[in-house]
Amino acid sequence: IDHLDLDISAGQSLLITGPSGTGKSTLLRTLSGLWPFVEGRIAMPVNARILFLPQKPYLPLGTLRQVLCYPETTPADDATLKAVLSDCRLGHLEDKLDVTDQWSHILSPGEQQRIAFARILLMKPDFVFMDEATSALDETSEGILYKLLRTKLPEAAVISVGHRSSLRAWHDDAMALNHD
């Protein structure tokens, strides 16, 4: 991508769309600081908290509490965790906070993506980068989670990659990448 100039401030959101293979995920990784093999400059506020959500969230082995709080090592209190689980439509897991298991094998892909949204609410990042982070959810559930994000963290800048047209409603701006 040549001559790209983006300015995304607190509370703004950008949806990046385009056909497969156009570099959407690479651009997202670059903007988030995960992909260093680029020319140019990316400036973030000093001490900005950044959270990157891939399509398939990483769920470490451990208790559900540890899974929810990952990558933080200090777990949140029970009341906070239960409230976040409820907000993300995972209330059926509230009594399993201290259960140790292979959560990536137990939870459905949609539940795993809801866990990722719970992490956003717990971490309260300044910048959220989402790469097809709602692909395993139906459009209604996707809307509920995006609305929750925008309501609970109105100052967070949100940059999403996605294919669904329903995502456009949850973003201020959109950028389409194409094959050249």
C-alpha positions in Angstrom: 0.0 0.0 0.0 1.6 3.2 -1.2 1.0 6.7 0.3 -1.4 5.6 3.0 -2.1 8.4 5.5 -4.5 7.5 8.4 -5.3 9.4 11.5 -7.5 7.5 13.9 -8.3 9.4 17.1 -9.8 8.3 20.4 -13.4 7.1 19.9 -13.1 6.7 16.1 -13.5 3.5 14.2 -12.3 2.2 10.8 -13.4 -0.9 8.9 -11.0 -2.3 6.4 -12.6 -4.4 3.7 -11.6 -6.1 0.4 -11.2 -9.4 -1.3 -9.0 -12.1 0.2 -5.3 -11.6 -0.5 -5.4 -7.8 -0.7 -3.4 -7.3 2.5 -6.1 -6.4 5.0 -4.7 -8.6 7.8 -1.1 -7.5 7.1 -2.2 -3.9 7.2 -3.9 -4.5 10.5 -0.9 -6.2 12.0 1.3 -3.4 10.8 -0.9 -0.7 12.3 -1.0 -2.6 15.6 2.8 -2.9 15.7 2.8 -6.7 15.3 4.3 -6.6 11.7 7.5 -4.7 11.6 8.5 -5.3 8.0 7.3 -2.0 6.5 8.5 1.3 5.3 7.0 4.4 6.7 6.0 5.6 10.1 3.3 4.7 12.6 2.8 6.9 15.6 0.8 5.9 18.6 0.3 7.9 21.8 2.8 7.3 24.5 1.7 4.5 26.8 -1.3 3.6 24.6 -2.8 0.3 25.6 -3.3 -1.9 22.5 -5.2 -5.1 22.1 -5.2 -7.3 18.9 -8.0 -9.8 18.4 -7.4 -12.4 15.7 -10.1 -14.5 14.1 -9.3 -17.4 16.4 -8.4 -16.1 19.9 -5.7 -17.7 21.9 -7.0 -19.5 25.0 -4.2 -20.6 27.3 -4.4 -23.7 29.4 -5.7 -22.8 32.9 -8.7 -21.6 34.7 -11.5 -19.7 32.9 -10.4 -16.7 35.0 -6.9 -16.9 33.5 -8.3 -17.4 30.0 -10.5 -14.3 30.4 -7.7 -12.1 31.8 -5.1 -13.2 29.3 -2.6 -11.6 28.5 -2.8 -9.8 31.9 -1.4 -11.9 34.8 -3.4 -10.2 37.6 -6.9 -11.6 37.5 -9.9 -9.4 38.0 -12.3 -9.9 40.9 -15.3 -12.3 40.6 -17.9 -9.6 40.3 -16.2 -7.9 37.4 -15.6 -11.2 35.6 -19.2 -12.3 36.0 -20.5 -9.0 34.8 -18.3 -9.1 31.7 -19.3 -12.7 31.0 -23.0 -11.7 31.3 -22.5 -8.7 29.1 -20.9 -10.9 26.4 -23.7 -13.4 26.6 -21.5 -16.0 28.4 -23.5 -16.0 31.6 -23.7 -19.8 31.5 -19.9 -19.8 32.4 -20.1 -17.6 35.5 -19.8 -20.6 37.9 -16.7 -22.0 36.1 -14.2 -19.2 36.8 -11.9 -21.5 38.8 -12.3 -24.5 36.6 -9.1 -25.5 34.8 -9.6 -27.1 31.4 -8.6 -26.9 27.7 -11.1 -24.1 27.0 -10.1 -24.0 23.3 -11.6 -27.5 23.0 -14.6 -26.9 25.1 -15.9 -23.5 23.9 -17.4 -23.1 20.4 -15.6 -20.7 18.0 -18.4 -18.2 18.7 -17.9 -18.5 22.4 -14.2 -18.1 22.0 -14.8 -14.8 20.1 -17.1 -13.7 22.9 -14.2 -14.4 25.3 -12.0 -12.1 23.2 -14.7 -9.3 23.5 -14.7 -9.9 27.3 -11.0 -9.3 27.3 -11.6 -5.9 25.6 -14.0 -4.9 28.4 -11.6 -6.1 31.0 -8.4 -4.5 29.6 -10.0 -1.3 28.4 -7.4 -0.7 25.7 -7.0 2.7 23.9 -6.7 0.9 20.5 -8.5 -2.3 19.5 -7.4 -4.1 16.4 -9.8 -6.9 15.2 -9.1 -9.3 12.4 -12.4 -11.0 11.5 -13.0 -11.1 15.3 -16.8 -11.8 14.8 -16.6 -14.2 11.9 -18.0 -17.2 14.0 -21.0 -15.1 15.2 -24.3 -14.4 13.7 -25.0 -10.8 12.7 -27.3 -10.2 15.7 -24.6 -11.3 18.1 -22.0 -9.4 16.3 -24.1 -6.2 16.6 -24.6 -6.8 20.3 -20.9 -7.1 20.9 -19.9 -4.1 18.8 -22.6 -2.0 20.5 -21.3 -3.2 23.9 -17.8 -2.2 22.9 -18.9 1.3 21.7 -21.1 1.8 24.8 -18.6 0.6 27.5 -15.5 2.0 25.8 -16.5 5.1 23.8 -12.9 6.5 23.8 -11.3 3.4 22.3 -10.2 3.6 18.7 -11.4 0.5 16.9 -9.9 -0.8 13.6 -11.5 -3.9 12.2 -11.0 -6.1 9.2 -14.1 -7.9 8.0 -16.1 -9.1 5.0 -19.6 -8.7 6.2 -21.6 -5.6 5.1 -23.2 -5.6 8.6 -19.9 -4.4 10.1 -20.2 -1.1 8.3 -22.9 0.1 10.7 -20.5 -0.1 13.7 -17.7 1.9 12.1 -17.3 5.6 11.4 -15.2 5.1 8.2 -14.4 2.3 5.8 -11.4 1.6 3.6 -11.6 -0.9 0.8 -8.4 -2.6 -0.4 -8.3 -4.0 -3.9 -6.0 -6.2 -6.0 -3.9 -4.0 -8.3 
